[in-house]
Amino acid sequence: MVQSQGDAVLVDYEHQSMHAEYNGQPAPAAGWIETLEYVAGQGLYATVRWTERAKEMIRAGEYRYISPAFNYDNRTGAVSSLISAALTNQRVVKILCEGSIFRLFFPPIGL
C-alpha cells in the first residue's frame, strides 16, 4: 500500500510540495514516514522522524493534524499508494503520541 522506493515518505507543511512548482514557494520537510503498519479494523500506523522545527511546532500546538495524500482507483475508491502527508490544521487525522507516531483510519467505502 505504501509507495516505497526504498526511501521514507515525505511529510511537509500544508501539502506545499504539491504546490511548489506553481506558487514558487519552498516546500521544506516536516518529517519522514519511516515505517507503516496496517492493523485490520484499526487503521494505518506510521512512525515519523520529525524535523526539530516540526517537533517544536507540534509541541506548541501550531499544528494538530496530518493530511495524507493517496493515489487511488477512480472507479472503486480503493487506495493504491501513499504519496505523501502534510502537517495541517484542517481536521483530517489527529497526531497521536506527542508527534512520534500517528494513526490513520479510513473505513471501507460505503460505510
Phi and psi in degrees as a GROMACS rama.xvg file:
@    title "Ramachandran Plot"
@    xaxis  label "Phi"
@    yaxis  label "Psi"
@TYPE xy
-83.8944  136.824  VAL-2
-79.4871  92.1393  GLN-3
-114.148  124.522  SER-4
-117.331  36.0043  GLN-5
84.3416  -3.60671  GLY-6
-115.721  162.148  ASP-7
-71.0095  158.227  ALA-8
-92.6796  132.731  VAL-9
-64.5937  137.2  LEU-10
-117.822  122.074  VAL-11
-118.449  -164.315  ASP-12
-106.633  124.444  TYR-13
54.7028  29.5828  GLU-14
59.3286  28.9983  HIS-15
-61.0851  -29.4385  GLN-16
-62.3165  -23.4471  SER-17
-84.1125  -14.6168  MET-18
-113.612  -10.7089  HIS-19
-58.0044  -38.5063  ALA-20
-61.5046  -32.4184  GLU-21
-92.6723  -34.3978  TYR-22
-103.601  -6.6292  ASN-23
72.5216  5.85705  GLY-24
-86.2652  153.697  GLN-25
-67.2567  157.338  PRO-26
-131.363  70.6664  ALA-27
-68.8344  151.367  PRO-28
-74.8617  140.378  ALA-29
-95.9359  -21.8398  ALA-30
173.606  -174.95  GLY-31
-137.87  126.746  TRP-32
-75.9897  117.16  ILE-33
-98.5002  -32.6938  GLU-34
-140.714  149.356  THR-35
-133.223  141.86  LEU-36
-142.424  125.624  GLU-37
-92.9935  127.419  TYR-38
-113.887  114.3  VAL-39
-52.5557  132.358  ALA-40
79.2294  -7.73954  GLY-41
-115.073  -50.3574  GLN-42
141.905  -163.728  GLY-43
-106.663  121.348  LEU-44
-101.698  135.728  TYR-45
-129.225  139.378  ALA-46
-100.994  125.23  THR-47
-115.57  134.188  VAL-48
-95.1473  100.79  ARG-49
-79.5101  150.552  TRP-50
-74.171  160.643  THR-51
-60.1645  -41.1963  GLU-52
-60.2504  -45.757  ARG-53
-65.129  -41.919  ALA-54
-56.577  -45.0919  LYS-55
-65.348  -41.4677  GLU-56
-65.9335  -37.4771  MET-57
-67.3951  -47.6214  ILE-58
-58.4864  -38.1435  ARG-59
-78.9453  -4.5109  ALA-60
79.9497  14.7299  GLY-61
-75.355  -25.1533  GLU-62
-134.117  139.102  TYR-63
-125.512  -15.5216  ARG-64
-130.619  160.919  TYR-65
-115.32  136.951  ILE-66
-120.231  109.182  SER-67
-80.4098  151.073  PRO-68
-118.158  123.456  ALA-69
-120.084  151.854  PHE-70
-87.5963  144.051  ASN-71
-150.146  162.049  TYR-72
-78.1807  118.982  ASP-73
-61.6237  -27.7078  ASN-74
-80.1643  -46.0641  ARG-75
-102.12  -20.8044  THR-76
82.7672  0.913653  GLY-77
-67.9423  131.112  ALA-78
-72.5865  133.074  VAL-79
-109.201  -28.0108  SER-80
-164.009  156.057  SER-81
-93.7449  121.376  LEU-82
-84.3558  -50.9869  ILE-83
-167.621  -176.85  SER-84
-145.787  164.603  ALA-85
-142.21  143.029  ALA-86
-70.9599  136.993  LEU-87
-153.953  166.796  THR-88
-110.302  8.68072  ASN-89
-84.597  134.339  GLN-90
-66.0466  100.214  ARG-91
-121.693  -75.5399  VAL-92
-133.461  123.762  VAL-93
-72.2716  141.013  LYS-94
-76.8708  128.891  ILE-95
-110.973  165.321  LEU-96
57.4362  45.1983  CYS-97
52.6394  35.7526  GLU-98
84.3343  4.86818  GLY-99
-94.2111  -29.2355  SER-100
-137.535  140.04  ILE-101
-127.102  157.014  PHE-102
-118.939  133.495  ARG-103
-117.773  136.348  LEU-104
-134.457  122.575  PHE-105
-122.032  110.034  PHE-106
-65.896  156.367  PRO-107
-57.8687  149.948  PRO-108
-57.0151  137.545  ILE-109
98.3674  -7.72275  GLY-110
